[in-house]
Amino acid sequence: MHVTEQTTDGATVEIDDAPTDTAEAASSRPSKIERLEAEGDIAADYLEELLDIADLDGDLDMDVEGDRASVQIDGADLQQLVGRNGEVLEALQELTRLAVYRETGERSRLMLDIGGHRAEQRTRLVALAETSIAEVKEKGEPLALEPMSAFERKVVHDAVAAAGLSSESEGAEPKRHVVILPA
């Protein structure tokens, strides 16, 4: 449908393919959960092909966690897909996000975990954050942590916020780090 409207100042505004009501607009778009599930499906297909090419066995599990799609790969001998300090995992996640973008045209926040690496990392980072939070509360002074990846900083920021304090990221990659601020 093509609609032309004239504003009060005499300007003409053209609207193409505008649904006639909000119910029609809502029914024509997939829900957020459906979009995230579709992202997970695209990512899983991409990763399955990658595992086949690399001749690796792995079980893929897709989920929607909060506001992002999540794909977990489990199996024996997948450490090479994690790499030292998770560098290969980070690269695979970015490649997978690009594959999703290529299919959907939308930026993906997909989270990839291989062999439980991120889950273990999250547990370790929450423990580090709790210890650091206690130190900041005790001393009343800001505390700068070691440089971290974006994923690691997000986990620490979330733990700090849950404890009722605030934090900020400072510095430039690869030395970007979290500073926990006193109340």
MARDRENFI-450625 format. One record per residue: x, y, z of N, C-alpha, C in turn. Coordinates in steps of 0.05 Angstrom, whole numbers, padded with zeros to 5 digits, always signed. Example, Ala and Ser with C-alpha at 12.3 -4.5 7.8 and 13.67 -1.06 7.14 Angstrom:
// residues 2
+00264-00114+00156+00246-00090+00156+00264-00066+00156+00257-00045+00142+00273-00021+00143+00258+00001+00157
END
This chain:
// residues 183
+00017-00023+00000+00000+00000+00000+00018+00025+00000+00009+00046-00013+00024+00071-00015+00006+00093-00003+00016+00108+00016+00000+00128+00029+00016+00155+00028+00002+00176+00021+00014+00203+00021-00002+00220+00040+00013+00233+00058+00000+00250+00078+00012+00277+00076-00005+00298+00082+00004+00325+00082+00005+00335+00111+00028+00346+00119+00030+00355+00147+00018+00383+00149+00016+00393+00173+00003+00420+00178+00019+00442+00165+00045+00438+00161+00061+00460+00149+00062+00457+00118+00046+00439+00107+00044+00437+00078+00062+00417+00065+00081+00405+00081+00099+00385+00070+00085+00359+00064+00094+00344+00044+00082+00319+00037+00100+00296+00047+00088+00277+00060+00103+00254+00070+00092+00229+00057+00109+00212+00045+00101+00188+00032+00108+00164+00050+00090+00145+00053+00094+00121+00069+00088+00098+00051+00108+00080+00047+00104+00056+00030+00099+00032+00047+00082+00014+00038+00076-00012+00050+00070-00009+00080+00055+00011+00088+00048+00014+00116+00024-00003+00122+00026-00021+00143+00002-00036+00151-00020-00018+00160-00045-00026+00156-00067-00009+00162-00073-00008+00192-00065-00029+00207-00069-00027+00236-00046-00042+00250-00044-00037+00276-00022-00049+00292-00024-00079+00294-00048-00090+00294-00051-00119+00295-00039-00132+00271-00044-00120+00247-00033-00131+00223-00002-00129+00223+00008-00106+00233+00037-00103+00235+00050-00123+00254+00037-00128+00277+00048-00147+00297+00047-00175+00286+00026-00182+00271+00024-00210+00262+00044-00215+00238+00053-00195+00224+00070-00199+00202+00100-00202+00210+00107-00194+00234+00134-00196+00244+00137-00219+00263+00159-00234+00261+00163-00255+00281+00169-00243+00309+00162-00257+00330+00167-00247+00357+00197-00247+00362+00206-00234+00383+00234-00233+00390+00245-00261+00395+00230-00277+00409+00238-00305+00414+00241-00320+00388+00222-00317+00370+00224-00331+00344+00249-00322+00328+00255-00296+00329+00279-00286+00316+00304-00297+00328+00305-00299+00355+00328-00310+00368+00331-00340+00363+00309-00354+00362+00310-00383+00355+00320-00387+00327+00312-00369+00309+00321-00371+00281+00351-00365+00280+00361-00346+00296+00390-00341+00298+00404-00366+00307+00394-00379+00327+00405-00404+00338+00406-00426+00317+00385-00428+00301+00384-00448+00280+00406-00443+00258+00408-00417+00250+00428-00410+00230+00456-00415+00241+00461-00407+00266+00487-00412+00278+00493-00442+00280+00474-00458+00288+00478-00486+00291+00485-00499+00264+00471-00491+00243+00476-00501+00217+00505-00494+00208+00513-00469+00213+00540-00460+00206+00561-00476+00222+00556-00480+00247+00576-00494+00264+00577-00524+00258+00554-00535+00251+00554-00564+00243+00571-00568+00218+00569-00550+00199+00586-00551+00175+00615-00548+00182+00621-00530+00200+00648-00526+00209+00660-00551+00222+00644-00563+00239+00653-00588+00253+00657-00610+00232+00640-00612+00212+00643-00632+00191+00669-00628+00176+00674-00603+00168+00699-00596+00154+00724-00603+00170+00723-00597+00196+00745-00602+00214+00746-00631+00223+00727-00647+00215+00725-00676+00222+00725-00679+00253+00708-00662+00266+00705-00663+00295+00677-00671+00302+00674-00687+00324+00648-00694+00333+00639-00676+00356+00615-00667+00354+00604-00650+00375+00574-00649+00375+00562-00646+00398+00533-00644+00401+00527-00615+00405+00508-00605+00389+00500-00577+00391+00474-00574+00406+00473-00555+00424+00449-00549+00439+00443-00519+00436+00419-00513+00426+00411-00485+00422+00392-00477+00444+00393-00451+00452+00375-00441+00472+00373-00411+00469+00354-00399+00482+00351-00370+00484+00355-00363+00513+00375-00347+00518+00381-00339+00546+00378-00309+00547+00358-00300+00561+00353-00271+00564+00346-00259+00536+00363-00242+00527+00358-00228+00502+00378-00236+00480+00388-00261+00482+00407-00270+00461+00404-00300+00457+00411-00308+00432+00412-00336+00425+00438-00348+00437+00437-00373+00444+00460-00386+00455+00463-00414+00442+00488-00420+00435+00495-00447+00424+00517-00458+00440+00513-00483+00449+00533-00498+00465+00542-00522+00448+00568-00526+00446+00579-00549+00433+00593-00566+00454+00585-00591+00456+00597-00609+00475+00608-00633+00459+00629-00645+00469+00641-00668+00457+00670-00672+00466+00680-00694+00460+00708-00700+00466+00727-00685+00448+00750-00678+00458+00771-00666+00441+00763-00641+00427+00750-00623+00441+00742-00597+00428+00760-00574+00438+00780-00580+00455+00797-00559+00466+00810-00542+00444+00816-00554+00421+00828-00539+00400+00809-00517+00389+00783-00521+00393+00763-00500+00385+00760-00478+00406+00771-00483+00430+00771-00462+00451+00797-00446+00449+00819-00460+00445+00845-00446+00443+00855-00436+00469+00879-00424+00468+00891-00413+00492+00875-00388+00501+00867-00388+00526+00852-00366+00537+00826-00360+00522+00816-00380+00507+00790-00376+00494+00791-00360+00468+00816-00356+00457+00818-00339+00434+00805-00351+00409+00807-00377+00405+00795-00390+00382+00764-00389+00386+00755-00394+00410+00726-00392+00416+00715-00364+00409+00730-00344+00417+00721-00316+00410+00719-00312+00380+00740-00322+00366+00740-00319+00336+00717-00335+00324+00712-00359+00333+00689-00375+00323+00663-00361+00328+00660-00349+00352+00636-00335+00358+00631-00312+00339+00652-00297+00333+00650-00274+00314+00643-00284+00286+00656-00306+00277+00650-00317+00251+00621-00326+00250+00611-00339+00271+00584-00348+00272+00564-00325+00272+00571-00304+00286+00554-00280+00286+00553-00268+00258+00575-00268+00243+00576-00259+00216+00558-00276+00198+00559-00302+00202+00542-00320+00187+00512-00314+00192+00505-00308+00216+00478-00301+00223+00471-00275+00210+00489-00255+00211+00484-00229+00199+00480-00232+00168+00496-00249+00156+00494-00254+00127+00466-00264+00120+00454-00281+00137+00428-00292+00131+00405-00274+00139+00408-00259+00161+00386-00243+00171+00387-00213+00165+00412-00204+00160+00415-00175+00156+00415-00159+00182+00414-00174+00205+00413-00160+00231+00437-00169+00248+00448-00151+00263+00471-00157+00281+00462-00176+00302+00479-00196+00307+00472-00217+00326+00489-00214+00352+00477-00220+00375+00491-00220+00400+00494-00249+00410+00493-00268+00392+00495-00296+00397+00519-00302+00416+00514-00320+00435+00536-00329+00453+00542-00358+00446+00568-00364+00442+00577-00390+00436+00594-00401+00460+00588-00426+00467+00604-00439+00488+00613-00466+00477+00638-00473+00482+00648-00499+00473+00659-00514+00497+00649-00537+00502+00658-00554+00524+00655-00542+00551+00636-00524+00554+00632-00511+00580+00653-00490+00588+00669-00482+00569+00691-00463+00575+00680-00437+00586+00659-00426+00573+00648-00400+00583+00634-00403+00610+00621-00426+00614+00607-00430+00640+00628-00431+00662+00650-00445+00658+00671-00446+00678+00683-00418+00682+00688-00404+00660+00699-00377+00661+00680-00359+00677+00654-00361+00672+00635-00344+00687+00636-00349+00717+00638-00375+00725+00639-00382+00753+00664-00369+00766+00687-00372+00752+00712-00361+00762+00710-00330+00764+00698-00317+00744+00697-00288+00744+00678-00277+00765+00656-00291+00770+00637-00283+00792+00652-00285+00819+00668-00306+00823+00683-00309+00848+00703-00286+00850+00717-00279+00828+00736-00257+00828+00721-00231+00834+00698-00227+00822+00683-00202+00827+00674-00200+00856+00665-00222+00868+00656-00222+00896+00679-00215+00914+00703-00226+00910+00726-00220+00926+00733-00190+00923+00733-00181+00898+00740-00153+00892+00720-00133+00904+00694-00141+00903+00673-00124+00915+00677-00121+00945+00683-00144+00958+00688-00143+00987+00712-00125+00993+00733-00125+00977+00756-00108+00981+00749-00079+00978+00733-00073+00957+00725-00045+00952+00707-00035+00975+00689-00051+00985+00672-00044+01008+00688-00039+01033+00708-00056+01037+00725-00054+01061+00743-00029+01060+00756-00024+01037+00775-00002+01035+00762+00024+01027+00739+00023+01014+00726+00047+01005+00740+00061+00982+00757+00046+00967+00772+00057+00945+00766+00042+00920+00768+00055+00896+00764+00041+00871+00785+00019+00867+00778-00002+00853+00796-00024+00848+00796-00030+00819+00820-00029+00806+00823-00036+00778+00831-00065+00776+00817-00080+00759+00823-00108+00754+00841-00110+00729+00850-00134+00725+00868-00140+00702+00852-00137+00676+00865-00133+00653+00851-00131+00628+00835-00156+00622+00812-00152+00610+00793-00174+00604+00780-00171+00577+00769-00193+00567+00754-00192+00542+00727-00179+00548+00712-00173+00527+00686-00160+00530+00667-00179+00546+00668-00205+00540+00651-00224+00555+00658-00224+00585+00684-00224+00591+00693-00225+00619+00684-00199+00633+00688-00176+00620+00680-00151+00632+00650-00150+00638+00634-00161+00619+00605-00161+00623+00597-00178+00647+00610-00201+00651+00604-00217+00674+00610-00202+00700+00633-00189+00701+00642-00174+00725+00623-00150+00729+00616-00135+00708+00597-00113+00711+00571-00122+00723+00560-00145+00713+00535-00155+00723+00537-00163+00752+00559-00175+00760+00562-00183+00788+00565-00159+00806+00578-00138+00797+00582-00114+00813+00554-00100+00816+00539-00098+00794+00513-00086+00796+00494-00101+00815+00496-00128+00814+00479-00144+00832+00486-00140+00861+00511-00132+00866+00520-00127+00894+00514-00098+00902+00502-00082+00885+00495-00055+00892+00517-00034+00888+00538-00041+00875+00560-00022+00869+00559-00016+00840+00577+00002+00831+00579+00008+00803+00607+00003+00793+00610+00000+00767+00635-00005+00755+00636+00008+00728+00660+00010+00717+00663+00021+00690+00687+00008+00677+00686+00008+00651+00709-00003+00636+00727+00021+00628+00753+00016+00630+00772+00037+00623+00794+00025+00606+00807+00043+00590+00829+00034+00574+00819+00025+00546+00839+00019+00530+00833+00010+00502+00842-00019+00499+00829-00034+00481+00836-00061+00476+00866-00062+00468+00881-00081+00475+00874-00105+00491+00877-00101+00521+00881-00076+00530+00885-00071+00558+00860-00060+00572+00837-00063+00560+00812-00053+00571+00806-00069+00596+00799-00056+00618+00795-00069+00643+00771-00056+00659+00762-00070+00680+00740-00061+00696+00752-00047+00721+00739-00025+00728+00745-00012+00753+00719-00012+00770+00722-00024+00794+00699-00026+00812+00700-00001+00830+00678+00013+00832+00676+00038+00847+00662+00034+00874+00671+00048+00894+00657+00045+00920+00630+00058+00919+00613+00051+00938+00586+00062+00939+00586+00092+00946
END
